[in-house]
Amino acid sequence: MVSDSDKECCDAMRQRIIPKLIQTGKNEQVPGKRKIEKENGNKETNEERVERISHTNVSFMEFWMQCIDWNMLRLFFGLLMLFFFAVGFATLLYLMFVFSFKENLWYYYFPVSNKEEL
């Protein structure tokens, strides 16, 4: 039983372009790169490229919707919460062990004193 989303994922993995790890000659076209050409067909110079990039505006919503990798953020914060819960659980287990088997250490951590009334 393969769902439609799994099938689409497998198709996308088969059609992806994997760059070669060998150095190519100057005349060869690298499959992953695309040439930036102006309207008249000439290749774009570095100054023109810098000028084009410096005048590019990206709105906050475009950045928010297209540039942020939500799956990685979800993974990061999920693992962070898992870590905090694991540390809290280990701390509770340690305190239960101290309370049950090492009473002197428990009273060292949490001293008992007479409460003075005001």
Buried (B, 14 or more C-beta within 10 A) or exposed (E): EEEEEEEEEEEEEEEEEEEEEEEEEEEEEEEEEEEEEEEEEEEEEEEEEEEEEEEEEEEEEEEEEEEEEEEEEEEEEEEEEEEEEEEEEEEEEEEEEBBEEEEEEBEEEEEEEEEEEE
